[in-house]
């Protein structure tokens, strides 16, 4: 099972108890935190028991039993511990038929988020009591976007026009996508999704008829398509927190003032946009239309908006069929990769690479969509990249060339572009990807000792590889700190070390400060997993360790298992929040 789940706390809302759960994907190291009711977990247990009647599941703690053991003020804490133990046993030894468990771990919803997102707002008067419209930001055949205020903060009211017979399906997909997300570091938070409903007449009310979404006064986009689409159009609404200017607005301002992005600004834009796209891909969210208007920038923060918008397919058809001729959207086709325009086999993951490249070219050259009209021609891409190369250098130019390959087989994926961008100061991009049709493989290396034979074998493997992931298991061994430092120096001389897992559990003679100092040699490290259980960590180790880890600026994820709660607490307080951190105290998730 690729998932792990831990109870990390309890929250009380309106006298209801919710268990706060962290679900970790061991493949991507992404995690989600959701709140679930006791009753939901009890029902999940019952479903698993019904499916596996001949299998002995862990005993689920019954509420009546817990109440009989503990006073009411101790019930919540004790139930948290017992349910945590139940989940731990269930995931370690899942039953043969465990589909409900897998579905829950993969797609389980946060109960509080679900209530917020599904708030019913049935009428326009009810909506206007909640928000105050301030300014229409955009209006088109397919919808309308309005800046509003809600309880002292700015929000965006989205109005999407969709065909009535598809409205429930589109609503469901849009709702489920945004219900899944509980981390809003990289995406704008949608807080409500709803239809405004038609008023029921007296007879409908008497017989309990279902309220229907309100129709649009005009047919909007419907008459642009074939007769089968000439149907009733309804409005689907959502309210999203306003996070700042979009990239298109910033490009226009810089173009007007003739102040291009600096190298550092453009490099930060590339890195942060790739961070956001990797986050979406790690959460299996594809088929997003990434444009300069969907990239929201506020000081040092970058977020994406427009995730899984329900009217996107209508807009795509409108553009690809050439119906946007002589309209404001005419040149939006630059964001479609060649395979989509040619209506050939499509690869949703690779579409994002193309859109990323187009957005960065627009930013680098401060150009309009119309000025990029020929971007689907390789010769035009070559000319654009040459201009960017003269202004921003080889590294940025090369990563854009790799993202704008007409051939899907030659185009680099988002995760590979992210890896290359992270290491740009270490190795030129072209050494890895230019003139290659396939992605470079990641070499997985395992070391079980620090002897000379192992180091010679490692040196040989490093010379044959371009990117590696390494696991060093020194469990219950005597560690020579000088040899460990020598090993880290060897790895530090190599181009790209993506992941390192180091197991020092119960080792002898290992000096924690020396170990952490040696890790500073690995400048390219993105994912670090340290097992220091059983090692003594004193105050000097903690202070020195924090200094070293702060210097590892490329690190995106840090997992630590140790026997010092002081070390864990200091790391939580001191390390950059942008680094994903997972802490275990003697193998118990904290």
C-alpha positions as CSV (number, residue, x, y, z in Angstrom):
1,X,0.0,0.0,0.0
2,X,1.5,3.3,-1.1
3,X,-0.4,5.3,1.6
4,X,0.2,5.8,5.3
5,X,-2.2,7.6,7.6
6,X,-1.8,9.0,11.1
7,X,-4.2,10.8,13.6
8,X,-2.4,14.0,14.4
9,X,-5.0,15.8,16.5
10,X,-8.6,16.4,17.4
11,X,-10.8,19.4,16.6
12,X,-14.2,20.3,17.9
13,X,-16.7,22.3,15.7
14,X,-20.2,23.0,17.0
15,X,-19.9,20.3,19.7
16,X,-18.9,17.8,17.0
17,X,-15.6,16.0,17.3
18,X,-13.4,15.6,14.2
19,X,-10.2,13.6,14.1
20,X,-7.4,15.3,12.2
21,X,-5.7,12.9,9.9
22,X,-2.5,13.2,7.8
23,X,-2.5,10.9,4.7
24,X,1.0,10.5,3.1
25,X,1.7,9.2,-0.4
26,X,5.0,7.3,-0.1
27,X,5.6,7.6,-3.8
28,X,5.4,11.4,-4.2
29,X,5.9,12.3,-0.5
30,X,2.9,14.6,-0.8
31,X,0.5,14.6,2.1
32,X,-3.0,15.8,2.8
33,X,-4.6,16.7,6.1
34,X,-8.3,16.0,6.5
35,X,-10.8,16.0,9.3
36,X,-13.2,13.1,9.7
37,X,-16.0,12.2,12.1
38,X,-15.9,9.1,14.3
39,X,-19.1,7.9,12.6
40,X,-17.4,7.9,9.2
41,X,-14.5,5.8,10.4
42,X,-17.0,3.4,12.1
43,X,-18.9,3.1,8.8
44,X,-15.6,2.4,6.9
45,X,-14.8,-0.4,9.4
46,X,-18.2,-1.9,8.9
47,X,-17.8,-1.8,5.1
48,X,-14.5,-3.6,5.3
49,X,-15.9,-6.2,7.7
50,X,-18.8,-6.9,5.4
51,X,-16.4,-7.4,2.4
52,X,-14.0,-9.6,4.4
53,X,-16.2,-11.7,6.7
54,X,-13.6,-14.4,7.1
55,X,-10.8,-12.0,7.8
56,X,-9.9,-10.7,11.3
57,X,-9.8,-6.9,11.2
58,X,-8.2,-4.9,14.0
59,X,-10.8,-4.2,16.7
60,X,-12.5,-0.8,16.1
61,X,-12.9,1.2,19.4
62,X,-16.6,1.4,20.0
63,X,-17.9,4.7,21.4
64,X,-19.9,3.1,24.1
65,X,-16.9,1.1,25.3
66,X,-14.7,4.3,25.4
67,X,-17.4,6.2,27.4
68,X,-17.5,3.3,29.9
69,X,-13.8,3.5,30.4
70,X,-13.1,7.2,30.5
71,X,-14.8,10.3,31.9
72,X,-16.1,12.7,29.3
73,X,-13.2,15.1,29.6
74,X,-10.7,12.2,29.0
75,X,-12.8,10.6,26.2
76,X,-11.5,12.7,23.3
77,X,-7.8,12.2,24.1
78,X,-8.2,8.4,24.7
79,X,-10.3,7.9,21.7
80,X,-7.7,9.7,19.6
81,X,-5.0,7.3,20.7
82,X,-7.1,4.2,20.3
83,X,-8.3,5.1,16.8
84,X,-4.7,6.0,15.8
85,X,-3.6,2.5,16.9
86,X,-6.5,1.0,14.9
87,X,-5.5,2.8,11.7
88,X,-1.9,1.9,12.1
89,X,-2.7,-1.8,12.4
90,X,-5.2,-1.6,9.5
91,X,-2.8,0.0,7.1
92,X,0.1,-2.3,8.0
93,X,-2.1,-5.4,7.4
94,X,-5.0,-4.4,5.1
95,X,-7.7,-7.0,4.4
96,X,-7.7,-8.7,0.9
97,X,-10.7,-6.7,-0.2
98,X,-9.8,-3.2,0.7
99,X,-11.3,-0.9,-2.0
100,X,-13.2,1.3,0.4
101,X,-10.0,1.9,2.4
102,X,-7.9,2.7,-0.7
103,X,-10.6,5.1,-2.0
104,X,-10.7,6.8,1.4
105,X,-6.9,7.2,1.5
106,X,-6.7,8.4,-2.1
107,X,-9.8,10.7,-2.2
108,X,-11.1,11.1,1.4
109,X,-12.8,14.5,1.9
110,X,-12.2,16.9,4.8
111,X,-15.6,17.2,6.5
112,X,-15.3,20.9,7.3
113,X,-14.1,21.8,3.9
114,X,-17.0,19.8,2.3
115,X,-19.5,21.8,4.4
116,X,-17.9,25.1,3.4
117,X,-17.7,24.3,-0.3
118,X,-21.2,23.0,-0.6
119,X,-22.9,25.9,1.1
120,X,-26.3,26.4,-0.5
121,X,-26.8,29.9,-2.0
122,X,-30.1,29.6,-3.9
123,X,-31.1,33.1,-4.9
124,X,-29.4,36.2,-6.2
125,X,-30.7,38.2,-3.2
126,X,-29.1,35.6,-0.9
127,X,-25.8,35.9,-2.8
128,X,-25.8,39.7,-2.6
129,X,-26.3,39.5,1.2
130,X,-23.1,37.4,1.3
131,X,-20.9,39.4,-1.1
132,X,-20.7,43.0,-2.4
133,X,-19.7,43.3,-6.1
134,X,-17.0,45.9,-6.8
135,X,-15.7,45.6,-10.3
136,X,-16.3,43.3,-13.4
137,X,-12.8,41.9,-14.3
138,X,-13.7,39.9,-17.4
139,X,-16.8,39.2,-19.4
140,X,-17.1,36.7,-22.3
141,X,-19.4,34.3,-24.1
142,X,-18.5,31.6,-21.5
143,X,-18.8,33.5,-18.3
144,X,-18.1,36.5,-16.1
145,X,-15.6,37.3,-13.4
146,X,-16.3,39.9,-10.8
147,X,-14.2,41.3,-8.0
148,X,-16.2,41.4,-4.7
149,X,-15.8,41.8,-1.0
150,X,-16.8,39.2,1.6
151,X,-16.6,39.8,5.3
152,X,-13.7,42.3,4.8
153,X,-11.6,40.4,2.3
154,X,-11.6,40.5,-1.5
155,X,-12.9,37.5,-3.4
156,X,-13.6,36.6,-7.0
157,X,-17.2,35.6,-8.1
158,X,-16.9,33.3,-11.1
159,X,-20.0,32.8,-13.3
160,X,-19.6,29.9,-15.7
161,X,-22.1,29.3,-18.5
162,X,-22.7,25.5,-19.1
163,X,-25.3,23.5,-21.1
164,X,-28.1,22.3,-18.8
165,X,-27.9,18.6,-19.8
166,X,-24.2,18.6,-18.8
167,X,-24.4,20.9,-15.8
168,X,-24.6,18.2,-13.0
169,X,-21.7,16.3,-14.4
170,X,-19.5,19.4,-14.8
171,X,-20.5,20.6,-11.3
172,X,-19.5,17.3,-9.8
173,X,-16.1,17.2,-11.4
174,X,-15.4,20.8,-10.5
175,X,-16.6,20.3,-6.9
176,X,-14.7,17.0,-6.4
177,X,-11.4,18.5,-7.7
178,X,-11.6,21.4,-5.3
179,X,-12.8,19.3,-2.4
180,X,-9.7,17.1,-2.7
181,X,-7.3,20.0,-2.1
182,X,-6.6,21.0,1.5
183,X,-3.2,22.7,0.9
184,X,-3.5,26.1,-0.8
185,X,0.2,26.9,-1.0
186,X,0.1,26.7,-4.8
187,X,-3.5,27.1,-5.8
188,X,-6.2,29.7,-5.1
189,X,-8.8,28.5,-2.6
190,X,-12.3,28.2,-3.9
191,X,-14.7,28.5,-0.9
192,X,-18.1,28.0,-2.4
193,X,-19.5,26.2,-5.5
194,X,-23.2,26.5,-6.2
195,X,-26.1,27.1,-8.7
196,X,-28.6,29.9,-8.3
197,X,-32.0,28.1,-8.6
198,X,-35.2,29.0,-10.3
199,X,-38.2,29.9,-8.1
200,X,-40.7,27.0,-7.7
201,X,-44.3,27.8,-8.3
202,X,-47.0,26.8,-5.8
203,X,-47.8,23.4,-7.3
204,X,-44.1,22.5,-7.7
205,X,-43.6,23.4,-4.0
206,X,-46.6,21.3,-3.0
207,X,-45.3,18.2,-4.7
208,X,-41.7,18.6,-3.6
209,X,-40.2,19.2,-7.1
210,X,-36.4,19.5,-7.2
211,X,-35.1,23.0,-7.7
212,X,-33.5,23.5,-11.2
213,X,-30.5,25.8,-12.0
214,X,-31.5,29.2,-13.3
215,X,-31.3,29.6,-17.1
216,X,-29.4,32.4,-18.7
217,X,-31.5,35.1,-20.3
218,X,-29.6,34.7,-23.6
219,X,-28.1,31.6,-25.1
220,X,-24.5,33.0,-25.0
221,X,-22.1,30.6,-26.6
222,X,-24.7,27.9,-27.7
223,X,-25.5,29.4,-31.1
224,X,-21.8,29.1,-32.1
225,X,-21.9,25.3,-32.1
226,X,-23.8,22.7,-34.1
227,X,-27.6,22.3,-33.6
228,X,-27.1,19.5,-31.0
229,X,-25.6,22.2,-28.7
230,X,-28.5,24.7,-29.1
231,X,-29.9,23.9,-25.8
232,X,-30.7,25.6,-22.5
233,X,-27.7,27.3,-20.9
234,X,-27.4,27.6,-17.1
235,X,-25.1,29.4,-14.7
236,X,-22.7,27.7,-12.3
237,X,-21.0,29.9,-9.7
238,X,-18.0,29.8,-7.5
239,X,-16.4,32.2,-5.0
240,X,-12.6,32.2,-4.8
241,X,-10.3,34.1,-2.6
242,X,-8.5,36.9,-4.4
243,X,-4.8,36.4,-4.2
244,X,-3.3,39.3,-6.3
245,X,-2.4,40.3,-9.9
246,X,-2.2,37.8,-12.7
247,X,0.9,37.5,-14.8
248,X,-0.8,39.0,-17.9
249,X,-1.5,42.2,-16.0
250,X,2.1,42.4,-14.8
251,X,3.5,41.8,-18.3
252,X,1.3,44.6,-19.7
253,X,2.5,47.0,-16.9
254,X,6.2,46.1,-17.6
255,X,5.7,46.5,-21.3
256,X,4.2,49.9,-20.9
257,X,7.0,51.0,-18.5
258,X,9.7,49.2,-20.6
259,X,11.0,47.5,-17.5
260,X,11.7,43.8,-18.4
261,X,12.0,41.1,-15.7
262,X,15.5,40.8,-14.3
263,X,17.3,37.4,-14.5
264,X,16.6,36.8,-10.8
265,X,12.9,37.7,-11.3
266,X,12.5,35.5,-14.3
267,X,14.4,32.6,-12.6
268,X,12.1,32.9,-9.6
269,X,9.0,32.9,-11.8
270,X,10.2,29.7,-13.5
271,X,11.0,27.9,-10.3
272,X,7.7,28.9,-8.5
273,X,5.5,28.1,-11.5
274,X,7.2,24.7,-11.8
275,X,6.7,24.1,-8.1
276,X,3.0,24.8,-8.5
277,X,2.7,22.5,-11.6
278,X,4.6,19.7,-9.8
279,X,2.2,20.0,-6.9
280,X,-0.8,19.5,-9.3
281,X,0.9,16.5,-11.0
282,X,1.8,14.9,-7.7
283,X,-1.9,15.1,-6.8
284,X,-2.9,13.7,-10.2
285,X,-4.5,16.9,-11.4
286,X,-4.0,17.2,-15.1
287,X,-5.7,18.8,-18.2
288,X,-5.3,22.3,-16.7
289,X,-5.2,25.2,-19.0
290,X,-2.2,27.2,-17.7
291,X,-2.1,30.8,-19.1
292,X,-0.7,34.1,-18.1
293,X,-4.1,35.0,-16.7
294,X,-4.3,31.9,-14.5
295,X,-0.9,32.6,-12.8
296,X,-1.5,34.8,-9.8
297,X,1.5,36.7,-8.2
298,X,1.5,38.5,-4.9
299,X,5.0,39.6,-3.8
300,X,7.0,36.4,-3.4
301,X,4.0,34.0,-3.7
302,X,2.7,32.4,-6.9
303,X,-0.6,30.5,-7.1
304,X,-2.7,29.0,-9.9
305,X,-6.3,29.8,-10.5
306,X,-8.8,28.3,-13.0
307,X,-8.2,24.7,-11.9
308,X,-10.7,22.3,-13.7
309,X,-13.1,25.2,-14.7
310,X,-16.4,23.7,-15.8
311,X,-16.7,25.7,-19.1
312,X,-13.1,24.9,-20.3
313,X,-14.2,22.3,-22.9
314,X,-16.5,24.8,-24.6
315,X,-13.8,27.4,-24.8
316,X,-11.4,24.9,-26.3
317,X,-13.8,23.9,-29.0
318,X,-14.6,27.6,-29.7
319,X,-10.9,28.3,-30.2
320,X,-9.8,25.1,-32.1
321,X,-12.7,25.4,-34.5
322,X,-11.6,28.9,-35.4
323,X,-14.8,30.5,-34.1
324,X,-12.8,33.2,-32.2
325,X,-11.7,34.9,-35.4
326,X,-11.4,38.7,-34.8
327,X,-12.3,38.5,-31.1
328,X,-10.2,39.1,-28.0
329,X,-9.6,35.4,-27.6
330,X,-8.5,34.8,-31.2
331,X,-4.8,34.2,-30.4
332,X,-5.3,32.2,-27.2
333,X,-4.5,29.1,-29.3
334,X,-0.8,29.8,-28.6
335,X,-1.4,27.9,-25.3
336,X,-2.6,24.7,-27.0
337,X,0.3,22.3,-27.8
338,X,0.6,21.2,-31.5
339,X,-0.9,17.8,-30.8
340,X,-4.1,19.4,-29.5
341,X,-4.5,21.7,-32.5
342,X,-3.8,18.7,-34.8
343,X,-6.3,16.7,-32.8
344,X,-3.8,13.8,-32.7
345,X,-3.1,11.6,-29.7
346,X,-2.9,13.9,-26.6
347,X,-0.8,13.5,-23.5
348,X,-2.3,15.6,-20.7
349,X,0.9,15.7,-18.7
350,X,2.9,17.1,-21.6
351,X,0.4,19.8,-22.4
352,X,1.4,21.6,-19.2
353,X,5.0,21.7,-20.3
354,X,4.0,23.5,-23.5
355,X,1.8,26.0,-21.6
356,X,4.6,26.6,-19.1
357,X,7.0,27.4,-21.9
358,X,4.5,29.8,-23.6
359,X,3.9,31.7,-20.3
360,X,7.6,32.2,-19.7
361,X,8.3,33.3,-23.2
362,X,5.6,35.9,-22.9
363,X,7.2,37.1,-19.6
364,X,10.7,37.1,-20.9
365,X,9.9,39.1,-24.1
366,X,6.9,41.1,-22.7
367,X,4.9,40.1,-25.7
368,X,1.2,39.8,-26.5
369,X,-0.5,36.6,-27.6
370,X,-0.7,38.0,-31.2
371,X,3.0,38.4,-31.3
372,X,3.4,34.7,-30.5
373,X,1.0,33.6,-33.3
374,X,3.6,31.5,-35.0
375,X,4.9,29.7,-32.0
376,X,3.8,26.3,-33.3
377,X,6.5,26.6,-36.0
378,X,9.9,25.3,-34.9
379,X,11.7,28.1,-36.7
380,X,9.7,30.7,-34.8
381,X,10.5,29.0,-31.5
382,X,14.2,29.0,-32.5
383,X,14.1,32.7,-33.1
384,X,12.2,33.5,-29.9
385,X,14.6,31.3,-27.8
386,X,17.7,33.0,-29.5
387,X,16.3,36.4,-28.4
388,X,15.8,35.1,-24.8
389,X,19.2,33.5,-24.8
390,X,20.9,36.9,-25.6
391,X,19.0,38.6,-22.8
392,X,18.9,35.9,-20.1
393,X,21.6,33.4,-20.9
394,X,21.8,29.7,-21.9
395,X,20.1,28.1,-18.9
396,X,16.7,29.8,-19.2
397,X,16.8,29.5,-23.0
398,X,17.6,25.8,-22.9
399,X,14.8,25.0,-20.5
400,X,12.3,26.9,-22.6
401,X,13.6,25.0,-25.8
402,X,12.9,21.7,-24.0
403,X,9.4,22.7,-23.0
404,X,8.4,23.9,-26.5
405,X,9.3,20.9,-28.6
406,X,6.7,20.1,-31.2
407,X,7.2,16.4,-30.7
408,X,5.7,15.1,-27.5
409,X,8.5,12.5,-27.3
410,X,11.2,15.2,-27.3
411,X,9.4,17.6,-25.0
412,X,10.5,17.4,-21.3
413,X,8.0,16.7,-18.6
414,X,7.1,19.1,-15.9
415,X,8.9,17.0,-13.3
416,X,12.1,16.9,-15.4
417,X,11.9,20.6,-16.1
418,X,11.5,21.2,-12.4
419,X,14.5,19.1,-11.6
420,X,16.7,20.8,-14.2
421,X,15.6,24.3,-13.0
422,X,16.5,23.4,-9.4
423,X,20.0,22.4,-10.5
424,X,20.6,25.2,-13.0
425,X,23.6,26.5,-11.2
426,X,25.2,23.0,-11.1
427,X,24.9,21.6,-14.6
428,X,24.0,23.1,-18.0
429,X,20.6,21.9,-19.2
430,X,21.8,20.7,-22.6
431,X,24.0,18.0,-21.1
432,X,21.0,16.2,-20.0
433,X,18.2,16.7,-22.5
434,X,19.2,18.4,-25.8
435,X,19.1,16.1,-28.8
436,X,17.6,13.2,-26.7
437,X,14.3,11.6,-27.4
438,X,13.8,9.9,-24.1
439,X,13.9,11.2,-20.5
440,X,17.2,10.4,-18.7
441,X,16.8,7.6,-16.3
442,X,17.2,7.9,-12.5
443,X,19.8,5.5,-11.2
444,X,18.9,4.0,-7.8
445,X,21.9,3.1,-5.7
446,X,22.0,1.3,-2.3
447,X,25.1,1.3,0.0
448,X,25.2,-1.0,3.1
449,X,28.7,0.0,4.4
450,X,31.4,2.6,4.0
451,X,34.2,0.3,3.1
452,X,36.6,0.9,0.1
453,X,34.9,-1.7,-2.1
454,X,31.5,0.0,-1.8
455,X,33.0,3.4,-2.5
456,X,34.8,2.1,-5.6
457,X,31.5,0.6,-6.8
458,X,29.7,3.9,-6.1
459,X,32.3,5.9,-8.1
460,X,31.9,3.6,-11.1
461,X,28.1,4.0,-11.0
462,X,28.3,7.8,-10.7
463,X,30.4,8.0,-13.8
464,X,27.7,6.2,-15.8
465,X,24.7,8.1,-14.5
466,X,23.2,11.6,-14.9
467,X,20.7,11.6,-12.0
468,X,20.7,9.4,-8.9
469,X,18.6,8.5,-5.9
470,X,20.7,6.8,-3.1
471,X,19.9,4.9,0.0
472,X,22.7,4.4,2.6
473,X,21.8,1.8,5.3
474,X,24.3,1.7,8.2
475,X,21.9,0.2,10.7
476,X,23.7,-1.1,13.9
477,X,27.2,-0.5,12.4
478,X,30.2,1.4,13.7
479,X,30.5,4.6,11.7
480,X,33.8,6.3,10.8
481,X,32.8,10.0,10.6
482,X,35.8,10.8,8.3
483,X,34.8,8.0,5.9
484,X,31.2,9.3,5.9
485,X,32.4,12.8,5.1
486,X,34.5,11.4,2.3
487,X,31.5,9.7,0.9
488,X,29.4,12.9,1.0
489,X,32.3,14.8,-0.7
490,X,32.2,12.2,-3.5
491,X,28.5,12.6,-4.0
492,X,28.9,16.4,-3.8
493,X,31.2,16.4,-6.8
494,X,28.6,14.7,-8.9
495,X,26.1,16.7,-10.9
496,X,22.6,15.8,-9.7
497,X,21.8,13.9,-6.5
498,X,18.0,14.1,-6.3
499,X,17.2,12.0,-3.2
500,X,19.2,10.6,-0.2
501,X,17.9,8.3,2.5
502,X,20.4,7.7,5.3
503,X,19.7,5.1,8.0
504,X,21.9,5.6,11.1
505,X,19.6,3.8,13.5
506,X,21.5,2.3,16.5
507,X,24.9,3.2,14.9
508,X,27.9,3.5,17.1
509,X,30.5,6.3,17.1
510,X,28.3,8.5,14.8
511,X,28.6,12.2,15.5
512,X,25.4,14.0,14.6
513,X,27.1,17.4,14.0
514,X,29.7,15.8,11.8
515,X,27.0,13.9,9.8
516,X,24.9,17.0,9.2
517,X,28.1,19.0,8.3
518,X,28.9,16.4,5.6
519,X,25.5,16.7,4.1
520,X,26.2,20.3,3.2
521,X,28.4,19.0,0.4
522,X,25.3,17.9,-1.5
523,X,24.2,21.2,-3.1
524,X,21.7,19.6,-5.5
525,X,19.8,17.7,-2.9
526,X,16.0,18.0,-3.1
527,X,14.6,15.1,-0.9
528,X,16.4,14.2,2.4
529,X,15.3,11.3,4.6
530,X,17.2,10.8,7.8
531,X,16.8,8.0,10.4
532,X,18.7,9.1,13.5
533,X,16.8,6.9,16.1
534,X,18.9,6.0,19.1
535,X,21.5,8.7,18.5
536,X,22.2,11.2,21.2
537,X,21.5,14.7,20.0
538,X,22.6,17.5,22.3
539,X,22.0,21.3,22.3
540,X,25.1,22.0,20.1
541,X,24.0,19.4,17.6
542,X,20.6,21.0,17.4
543,X,22.0,24.6,16.9
544,X,24.6,23.4,14.3
545,X,22.1,21.1,12.5
546,X,19.6,23.9,12.0
547,X,22.4,26.1,10.5
548,X,23.4,23.4,8.1
549,X,19.8,22.5,7.0
550,X,19.0,26.2,6.4
551,X,21.9,26.3,3.9
552,X,20.3,23.5,1.9
553,X,18.1,25.9,-0.1
554,X,17.2,23.5,-2.9
555,X,15.7,21.0,-0.5
556,X,12.0,20.5,-1.1
557,X,11.2,17.7,1.3
558,X,12.8,16.7,4.6
559,X,11.8,13.6,6.6
560,X,13.3,12.9,10.0
561,X,13.0,10.1,12.4
562,X,14.9,10.6,15.7
563,X,14.7,10.3,19.5
564,X,14.9,14.0,20.3
565,X,11.6,16.0,20.6
566,X,13.8,19.1,21.2
567,X,15.4,18.7,17.8
568,X,12.0,18.2,16.1
569,X,10.5,21.2,17.8
570,X,13.4,23.5,16.9
571,X,13.3,22.3,13.3
572,X,9.6,23.0,13.0
573,X,10.1,26.6,14.3
574,X,13.3,27.4,12.3
575,X,13.1,25.8,8.9
576,X,11.5,27.5,5.9
577,X,7.8,26.6,5.6
578,X,8.2,26.1,1.9
579,X,10.1,22.8,2.7
580,X,7.7,19.9,3.2
581,X,8.6,18.5,6.6
582,X,7.6,15.1,8.0
583,X,8.7,14.3,11.5
584,X,8.7,11.0,13.4
585,X,9.6,10.5,17.1
586,X,11.0,7.0,17.3
587,X,8.9,5.9,14.3
588,X,5.7,7.6,15.6
589,X,4.4,10.3,13.3
590,X,4.3,13.7,15.0
